[in-house]
Amino acid sequence: KEIFGNMDIAPDRADEDCAEFLNFEWSPVDDEEEQCRPELPNGLEVDLPPDQLPYSSVPVLGPGEDGHPVTVGFLKFKLAMVATKNRKKVWPEGTDPFKDLKASLAQREELICRCYVLNAHALLPRGGAKTCNSYIFVRNCPEPNMGGGSHYIKDVHNSRDNSLSPDYGKCIPVDCQFPVNSVLTVAIMDKSGASEQMIGETSIDVEDRWFHPLFQKMLAESASNHKLFPIETRPLRQDGSFLTQGLLRVWFEIMNMKTHQQWPIEQLVSADPEPFQLRLVIWQGKEVM
């Protein structure tokens, strides 16, 4: 009755019901106007100037296989020049350059990063294959079961087969705790061959986003509008290569556990197979031979 108004479907009036169903006029759904989510042609970090972070960051170099230095990590720090005679004294009121950073560090807690993976475009499998069976691999630790929680997730049972531009429509929540899980990596894997191979991956510094004032402003404003986190189009690359192996459309929501419990995860249109049941009701038979 919610769908067909006052139609009274019953076996004893099959002909009338059939005619009424065929003449039924669907009324438009009166939904509230949806707010469009902004979309970026690149990663969000392009719009988050690093000079606005409350700390500095420099690469840590180590020897590579060929003897040349390679980046093995990053050192994040805040530096202040202090006169020797004042080094043991308490900072005068309002002059402590570390005040805001220390307050932020004191308030940090276990966070949740929701990774919404929409789709990929123009994937380039290894070996020049014309198609692939791809799935999502999300991690923010180097090994599975490291540190407990959800840090190493392979969505291998929901692969997208025979497509170089697959739709995923998946939200994968990942536990984050700084500084251990500060870098989140989303990889697209191919399980077409005898062994699984990575097509490409993209990484974000969750710690830099969380402490950036512009991101904090976005987070505060999103309390009334959850669609402020933009969709990012991120290139997929293999380690040590500048060649793009495809593009990934994704957005990230970073929040504490309390907000995670208050905000429902947005339901995406997924390509995962779902079971359905078709019911056929025969109301009446006439002149059956």
C-alpha positions as a printed Julia matrix, in Angstrom:
289×3 Matrix{Float64}:
   0.0     0.0     0.0
   2.97    2.34    0.55
   3.9     1.89   -3.11
   0.59    1.42   -4.9
  -1.62    3.73   -2.88
  -5.02    2.2    -2.24
  -4.64   -0.74   -4.6
  -6.09   -3.85   -2.93
  -4.34   -6.76   -4.61
  -6.28   -9.96   -4.05
  -6.81  -13.27   -5.91
 -10.53  -12.68   -6.36
 -10.1    -9.56   -8.5
  -7.06  -10.42  -10.63
  -8.31   -8.74  -13.83
  -9.13   -5.47  -12.06
  -5.79   -5.47  -10.23
  -3.86   -6.05  -13.45
  -5.6    -3.15  -15.2
  -5.1    -0.91  -12.18
  -1.4    -1.81  -12.02
  -0.85   -1.04  -15.71
  -2.55    2.36  -15.34
  -0.72    3.25  -12.12
   1.18    6.57  -12.31
   4.44    6.75  -10.4
   4.81    9.92   -8.37
   8.26   11.51   -8.12
  10.17   10.96   -4.89
  10.25   14.15   -2.85
  13.8    13.92   -1.46
  15.8    16.8    -0.08
  18.24   18.31   -2.53
  21.49   16.39   -2.35
  24.66   18.32   -1.69
  27.38   17.62   -4.22
  30.72   16.41   -2.92
  33.63   18.49   -4.31
  36.05   16.67   -6.59
  39.75   17.39   -7.04
  41.87   16.48  -10.08
  44.69   15.53   -7.72
  45.38   14.69   -4.08
  44.14   16.88   -1.23
  47.7    17.54   -0.03
  48.13   19.92   -2.98
  45.63   22.23   -1.24
  47.23   21.81    2.22
  50.38   24.01    2.24
  53.09   22.27    4.3
  54.3    25.6     5.69
  51.05   25.85    7.69
  51.75   22.65    9.62
  52.71   23.14   13.31
  56.02   21.34   12.66
  58.68   20.92    9.98
  59.44   17.76    8.03
  62.68   16.63    6.36
  63.5    13.36    4.58
  65.76   10.8     6.23
  68.22    9.35    3.7
  69.75    5.89    3.63
  71.95    3.94    1.2
  70.16    2.41   -1.78
  70.98   -0.83   -3.56
  73.14    1.03   -6.09
  74.9     3.05   -3.42
  72.96    6.23   -4.06
  70.98    7.76   -1.16
  67.25    7.02   -1.01
  64.52    8.36    1.26
  63.77    5.84    4.02
  61.47    8.03    6.1
  60.75   11.53    7.37
  61.75   13.39   10.52
  59.08   15.73   11.88
  60.19   18.34   14.38
  59.74   21.85   15.68
  62.82   23.97   16.38
  63.19   27.11   18.46
  66.33   29.14   19.19
  66.7    29.88   22.91
  69.3    31.98   24.64
  71.59   29.87   26.79
  70.77   31.85   29.92
  67.05   31.15   29.47
  67.18   27.48   28.52
  66.13   26.25   31.98
  63.49   28.88   32.58
  59.77   28.52   32.0
  58.5    30.31   28.9
  56.86   33.65   29.73
  53.08   33.78   29.37
  52.04   33.69   25.71
  55.57   33.18   24.31
  55.88   29.37   24.3
  56.36   28.4    20.59
  55.54   24.77   21.4
  52.25   25.43   23.2
  49.85   24.61   20.35
  51.84   21.6    19.21
  52.08   20.17   22.73
  48.34   20.67   23.21
  47.62   18.84   19.94
  49.92   15.98   20.85
  48.36   15.69   24.3
  44.89   15.38   22.77
  45.78   12.85   20.1
  44.05    9.54   20.41
  43.26    6.5    18.36
  41.66    7.64   15.14
  39.65    6.02   12.37
  40.41    6.7     8.72
  37.55    5.77    6.41
  38.82    5.02    2.94
  36.06    5.34    0.33
  37.3     3.75   -2.91
  34.98    4.61   -5.81
  36.65    3.34   -8.95
  39.86    3.06  -10.95
  40.56    4.12  -14.51
  43.02    2.92  -17.17
  44.79    0.3   -15.06
  48.02   -1.06  -16.56
  48.63   -4.63  -15.4
  52.14   -5.99  -15.44
  53.16   -7.97  -18.5
  50.97   -5.94  -20.84
  47.81   -7.94  -20.12
  44.62   -6.59  -21.72
  42.51   -7.14  -18.61
  42.86   -7.92  -14.92
  41.03   -9.19  -11.85
  41.69   -6.45   -9.33
  40.94   -5.88   -5.65
  41.71   -3.28   -2.98
  44.56   -3.62   -0.49
  44.66   -1.01    2.32
  47.39   -0.88    4.96
  49.09    1.48    7.4
  51.58   -1.0     8.84
  54.25   -3.09    7.08
  53.0    -6.51    8.21
  49.63   -8.17    8.96
  48.54   -8.46   12.62
  51.08   -5.84   13.62
  49.81   -3.84   16.61
  46.31   -5.32   16.52
  43.24   -3.61   15.1
  42.4    -3.1    11.44
  45.66   -2.02    9.82
  46.2    -4.52    6.99
  43.12   -5.26    4.88
  43.01   -7.24    1.63
  39.57   -7.21    0.04
  40.48  -10.2    -2.1
  37.01  -11.8    -1.93
  35.43   -8.78   -3.66
  37.57   -8.62   -6.77
  36.45   -6.86   -9.94
  37.11   -9.24  -12.8
  37.95   -8.6   -16.44
  38.08   -4.81  -16.26
  40.75   -2.13  -16.58
  38.36    0.55  -15.27
  36.56   -1.22  -12.42
  33.97    0.2   -10.04
  34.62   -0.74   -6.41
  32.17    1.26   -4.29
  33.82    0.18   -1.05
  34.39    1.9     2.3
  37.23    0.39    4.33
  37.71    1.8     7.87
  41.29    1.61    9.17
  42.55    2.17   12.72
  45.21    4.89   13.05
  47.49    5.72   15.94
  50.31    8.24   15.62
  53.16    8.02   14.91
  53.02    4.26   14.22
  50.26    4.36   11.57
  50.84    7.81   10.13
  51.05    6.73    6.46
  48.06    5.06    4.8
  48.57    3.2     1.51
  45.84    2.09   -0.9
  47.02   -0.44   -3.47
  45.22   -2.09   -6.38
  46.22   -5.73   -6.7
  45.82   -8.11   -9.65
  45.14  -11.79   -9.04
  44.75  -12.79  -12.69
  47.99  -14.75  -12.97
  49.54  -17.56  -11.0
  50.58  -15.11   -8.27
  49.17  -11.81   -7.04
  50.86   -8.68   -8.34
  50.49   -5.03   -7.41
  49.32   -2.82  -10.26
  49.99    0.42   -8.37
  49.48    2.21   -5.08
  48.99    5.67   -3.59
  49.78    6.91   -0.07
  48.65    9.76    2.16
  50.22   11.11    5.35
  47.31   10.86    7.77
  49.31   12.63   10.48
  49.97   15.69    8.29
  46.3    15.91    7.38
  45.11   15.58   10.95
  47.38   18.33   12.31
  46.92   20.71    9.38
  44.78   23.75   10.37
  42.87   23.72    7.07
  41.92   20.08    7.55
  40.86   20.75   11.14
  38.68   23.58    9.86
  37.16   21.22    7.28
  36.56   18.65   10.02
  34.8    21.21   12.24
  32.57   22.42    9.4
  31.74   18.85    8.36
  29.74   18.36   11.58
  26.79   19.88    9.7
  27.82   18.78    6.2
  29.52   15.41    5.84
  30.17   15.99    2.14
  33.0    18.49    2.64
  35.7    15.83    2.29
  36.51   15.95   -1.44
  36.88   13.12   -3.92
  40.54   12.88   -4.95
  41.84   11.53   -8.25
  45.15    9.98   -7.28
  47.76    8.37   -9.57
  48.7     4.75   -8.92
  52.43    4.08   -9.06
  54.82    1.26   -8.26
  57.56    1.73   -5.72
  60.41    3.84   -7.05
  58.67    4.67  -10.34
  57.24    7.94  -11.62
  55.11    6.19  -14.28
  51.37    6.15  -13.63
  49.76    2.7   -13.66
  46.23    4.09  -13.54
  44.08    6.55  -11.62
  42.08    5.96   -8.44
  39.06    8.0    -7.32
  38.85    7.98   -3.55
  38.08   10.14   -0.54
  39.23    9.9     3.07
  37.48   10.78    6.33
  39.67   11.01    9.44
  37.96   11.21   12.83
  38.18   10.07   16.43
  36.29    7.06   17.7
  33.43    9.15   19.14
  32.76   10.85   15.81
  33.1     7.51   14.01
  30.29    6.1    16.15
  28.1     9.17   15.56
  28.6     9.45   11.79
  27.11    6.57    9.79
  29.3     5.24    7.0
  28.01    6.49    3.67
  26.5     3.72    1.6
  28.05    3.53   -1.86
  26.69    1.84   -4.95
  28.68   -1.37   -4.95
  29.36   -3.89   -7.68
  29.48   -6.73   -5.15
  27.09   -9.57   -6.06
  24.0    -9.73   -3.85
  21.47  -12.57   -3.54
  17.94  -11.84   -4.72
  14.75  -13.88   -4.67
  12.14  -13.66   -7.4
   8.63  -14.53   -6.25
   5.96  -15.35   -8.84
   2.36  -15.2    -7.62
  -0.3   -16.75   -9.89
  -3.64  -15.27   -8.92
  -5.94  -17.12  -11.23
  -6.0   -19.53  -14.12
  -8.59  -19.6   -16.9
  -9.37  -22.24  -19.5
  -6.31  -24.28  -18.65
  -6.16  -27.23  -21.1
